[in-house]
Amino acid sequence: MDTRFGAVRIIPGEDKSRFPHCTSLFIDDDVKTVVDPGAGVKTLSALKESTAVDMVIDTHCHFDHISCNYLFDTARIFINEQEASCFRDRRNLGALLGMKEVYGSDWVDRWVERISDPATKPSPYSPQNSHNWWLSTARVDGEYRWGDVMDFGRTRMHIIGAPGHSAGFSCLYFPEHGAMYVADIDLTSFGPWYGGSDGDIDAFISSCSLISSMDCDTFITGHEHGVVRREDFLAGLERFLAMIDERDERIRSLLKKPLTLEEIAESGPIYGRKYHSAAWVYMWEYLMVKKHVERMTARGRINDVGGRYAAA
């Protein structure tokens, strides 16, 4: 399988690009650029030692795609205009990720304080307390917009807006090579992730429809799969999106009697209760359950019974 498309080189993430790592790209052109520097400290430090990187492009603000921004201290860092405010005030990041909605503004302030301290103990099951959050959100040098075409010399890259995973989530299209970096439209067995306050199930589905209609022979996922040919990507995408309906049914099966959102989430229909010892995993569980319940209520599949929910 190709690991290079013209000047675009694929950098597999450590631990097979499993979260909290991701597959990165290196555009080895006149403007040397790293896309989504989450491949891992060891891998990206080796790249930095061998090459002077001019630019870093983040497809969105999630940890696994920005965690090594800080390594490229002489490069200009760009992110989509919808999420750039997160790098100017980390409390905005706390709001997008869901902390403010689930735990409140004071919790966000304490989180910002924790990540500022490199001695803060890690959190189980998530990079919640990683100091790399602090280091890699310290600055932003520019914003890109959906529809922009970026020119690196011999290579042109089109920015494709694909909200749903996050508000500003972007896919990167290289038309000369018929290739697209689709980041977290990643075909993993877990399924789509829309667990932040800015995540949206229907927007995710619409974005997948858009991406699948693009004139691409090759798709590059941010996790696990890496380079995927069109036929395999489309088949995998169908299975990937089917997890949304499967989650709906898991949640409805719990509603033999009316339950609150909290009671549904505490049952762990998406992540499983054993992971709820991590504040962020419970936060993701709650927010994803909330989105499913609200969507099914709007479609008449669930009834709101005075703040409790029952299968229609």
C-alpha positions in Angstrom: 0.0 0.0 0.0 1.3 3.4 -0.9 2.7 5.5 1.9 3.4 8.5 -0.3 1.4 10.5 -2.8 3.7 12.9 -4.6 5.1 15.1 -1.9 2.6 13.9 0.7 4.0 11.3 3.0 1.9 9.3 5.5 3.3 9.0 9.0 1.7 6.1 10.9 1.0 6.8 14.5 2.6 4.9 17.4 0.5 1.9 18.7 -0.9 1.4 15.2 -2.4 4.9 15.3 -4.8 4.0 18.1 -6.2 6.8 20.3 -4.6 8.9 21.8 -2.3 8.7 18.7 -3.2 9.3 15.1 -1.8 9.0 11.6 -0.1 12.3 10.6 0.9 13.6 7.2 4.1 15.3 6.1 4.0 17.5 3.0 7.6 17.5 1.8 7.3 20.5 -0.5 8.5 24.1 -0.7 6.5 24.8 2.4 7.2 21.8 4.6 4.1 21.0 6.6 2.9 18.5 9.2 -0.8 17.7 9.3 -2.3 16.6 12.6 0.8 16.0 14.7 -0.5 13.2 16.9 1.6 10.3 15.6 3.6 10.3 18.8 6.5 12.2 20.4 9.2 9.7 19.4 8.0 9.6 15.7 7.6 13.3 15.3 10.8 14.2 17.2 12.7 12.2 14.6 10.9 14.1 11.8 11.8 17.4 13.5 15.5 16.4 13.8 15.7 15.6 10.1 13.6 18.5 8.6 12.9 22.1 9.3 9.1 22.2 9.4 7.5 25.5 8.3 3.8 24.9 9.1 1.5 22.7 11.2 -2.1 22.2 10.1 -4.6 20.8 12.6 -7.9 19.4 11.2 -9.6 20.0 14.5 -8.8 20.7 18.1 -8.9 17.2 19.7 -5.9 16.0 21.7 -5.0 13.0 19.5 -4.6 15.4 16.5 -2.8 18.3 18.1 -0.8 16.6 20.9 2.7 17.3 19.4 2.0 20.8 18.1 4.5 22.1 20.7 7.4 20.1 19.2 7.3 22.4 16.1 8.2 25.5 18.0 9.5 27.4 14.9 6.5 26.4 12.6 3.4 28.4 12.1 0.3 26.6 13.5 -3.0 26.8 11.6 -6.5 25.5 12.6 -10.0 26.0 11.3 -11.6 29.3 12.0 -14.4 27.7 14.1 -12.0 26.3 16.7 -9.2 28.8 16.7 -10.6 30.5 19.8 -9.7 27.3 21.7 -6.0 28.1 21.3 -6.5 31.7 22.4 -8.5 30.8 25.6 -8.4 27.2 26.8 -11.8 27.7 28.5 -13.3 27.7 25.0 -11.7 24.3 24.5 -13.4 23.2 27.7 -16.7 24.3 26.4 -16.4 22.6 23.0 -15.1 19.3 24.5 -18.2 19.1 26.9 -16.7 19.9 30.3 -18.7 23.1 30.8 -22.0 21.5 29.8 -21.5 18.4 32.0 -19.5 19.7 35.0 -19.7 23.5 34.9 -17.4 26.5 34.4 -15.6 26.0 37.6 -14.6 22.5 36.6 -13.2 23.9 33.4 -11.1 26.4 35.3 -9.7 23.7 37.5 -8.9 21.6 34.4 -7.0 24.4 32.9 -5.0 24.7 36.1 -4.3 21.0 36.2 -3.0 20.8 32.6 -0.7 23.8 33.3 1.2 21.7 35.8 3.5 19.0 34.3 3.3 17.1 37.6 -0.4 16.5 37.4 -1.2 12.8 37.6 -2.6 11.2 34.4 -6.3 10.4 34.2 -7.3 6.8 33.5 -8.6 5.9 30.0 -8.2 9.4 28.6 -5.6 12.2 28.1 -7.7 14.5 30.3 -4.8 15.7 32.5 -1.9 15.6 29.9 0.4 18.6 30.1 0.6 18.4 26.3 -2.8 20.0 26.2 -1.2 23.1 27.7 1.8 23.0 25.5 0.0 22.3 22.3 -2.7 24.9 22.7 -0.3 27.7 23.6 -0.6 29.6 20.3 -2.3 29.8 16.9 -0.7 31.7 14.0 -3.4 31.5 11.4 -6.9 30.2 10.6 -8.1 28.4 7.5 -11.7 28.3 6.1 -13.7 25.6 4.5 -13.2 26.0 0.8 -9.7 27.3 1.0 -7.0 25.9 -1.3 -3.6 25.8 0.2 -0.5 25.8 -2.1 2.7 24.2 -0.7 4.7 24.5 -4.0 4.0 21.4 -6.1 1.1 20.4 -4.0 -2.4 21.8 -3.6 -4.7 20.9 -0.8 -8.4 21.7 -0.6 -10.1 22.2 2.8 -13.4 20.3 3.0 -15.8 21.2 5.8 -17.1 18.0 7.4 -18.7 19.0 10.8 -20.3 16.4 13.1 -17.2 15.0 14.8 -16.5 18.6 15.9 -17.8 22.0 14.9 -14.8 22.8 12.7 -13.8 19.3 11.6 -12.1 19.4 8.2 -11.0 16.8 5.7 -8.0 17.5 3.4 -8.3 16.7 -0.3 -5.3 16.4 -2.7 -7.0 16.4 -6.1 -3.8 15.7 -8.1 -3.4 12.4 -6.3 -7.1 11.5 -5.9 -6.4 11.2 -2.1 -8.1 12.6 1.0 -7.1 12.7 4.6 -10.4 12.0 6.5 -9.0 12.0 10.0 -11.7 10.8 12.4 -14.0 9.4 9.7 -11.8 6.5 10.6 -13.9 3.3 10.1 -12.9 1.9 13.5 -15.1 -0.7 15.1 -16.1 1.8 17.9 -18.0 3.8 15.3 -18.5 7.6 14.9 -17.6 9.9 17.7 -19.6 13.0 18.4 -19.1 13.2 22.2 -18.2 16.9 22.5 -20.8 19.6 23.1 -20.2 20.6 19.5 -20.7 17.1 18.1 -23.8 16.4 16.0 -25.0 13.0 14.7 -26.9 14.2 11.7 -24.1 16.5 10.6 -21.7 13.6 10.9 -23.9 11.5 8.6 -24.2 14.3 6.1 -20.5 14.9 6.1 -19.8 11.3 5.4 -22.2 11.5 2.5 -20.3 14.5 1.1 -16.9 12.8 1.6 -18.0 9.6 -0.1 -19.2 11.6 -3.1 -15.8 13.1 -3.7 -13.6 12.1 -6.6 -11.1 10.1 -4.6 -9.4 6.8 -5.2 -7.7 6.8 -1.8 -8.8 7.8 1.7 -6.4 8.1 4.6 -7.9 7.6 8.1 -6.5 9.1 11.2 -6.7 5.9 13.2 -5.8 2.2 12.7 -6.7 1.6 9.0 -4.5 4.3 7.4 -4.6 4.1 3.6 -7.9 2.7 2.3 -8.9 2.2 -1.4 -12.3 3.6 -2.4 -14.2 0.4 -2.6 -13.1 -0.7 0.8 -13.6 2.8 2.3 -17.3 2.9 1.1 -18.0 -0.6 2.5 -16.3 0.3 5.7 -18.2 3.6 5.9 -21.5 1.8 5.7 -20.5 -0.5 8.7 -19.1 2.5 10.6 -22.3 4.5 10.3 -24.4 1.5 11.2 -23.1 1.9 14.7 -25.4 4.9 15.1 -28.5 2.8 14.7 -27.0 0.1 16.9 -26.5 2.7 19.7 -30.1 3.8 19.3 -31.3 0.3 19.8 -29.1 -0.3 22.8 -30.5 2.9 24.4 -34.1 2.0 23.6 -33.7 -1.4 25.1 -32.9 0.2 28.4 -36.2 2.2 28.4 -38.6 -0.5 29.5 -39.4 2.0 32.3 -38.8 5.8 32.1 -35.3 6.8 32.9 -33.5 10.2 33.2 -30.6 11.0 30.9 -28.2 10.4 33.9 -29.7 7.0 34.5 -29.3 6.0 30.9 -25.8 7.2 30.8 -24.8 5.5 34.0 -25.9 2.2 32.4 -23.0 2.7 29.9 -24.7 1.8 26.6 -21.8 3.3 24.6 -18.6 3.0 26.6 -19.5 0.6 29.4 -19.8 1.4 33.1 -16.3 0.1 34.0 -14.8 3.1 32.2 -16.8 5.7 34.1 -14.1 6.2 36.8 -12.6 8.6 34.2 -14.5 11.9 34.3 -14.0 12.4 30.6 -15.3 9.0 29.6 -18.5 9.5 31.6 -18.7 13.0 30.1 -18.5 11.5 26.6 -21.0 8.8 27.5 -23.5 11.3 28.8 -23.2 13.7 25.9 -23.5 10.9 23.3 -26.5 9.4 25.1 -28.1 12.9 25.2 -27.7 13.4 21.5 -29.2 10.0 20.7 -32.1 10.5 23.1 -32.9 14.0 21.7 -32.7 12.7 18.2 -35.0 9.8 18.8 -37.4 11.9 20.8 -37.6 14.3 17.8 -38.4 11.3 15.6 -41.1 9.9 17.8 -39.1 6.8 18.8 -38.7 7.9 22.4 -41.3 9.7 24.6 -40.3 12.5 27.1 -42.3 11.7 30.2 -41.7 14.7 32.5 -37.9 14.7 32.1 -37.7 10.9 31.9 -37.6 8.9 28.7 -39.4 5.8 27.6 -39.4 3.9 24.4 -42.4 4.9 22.2 
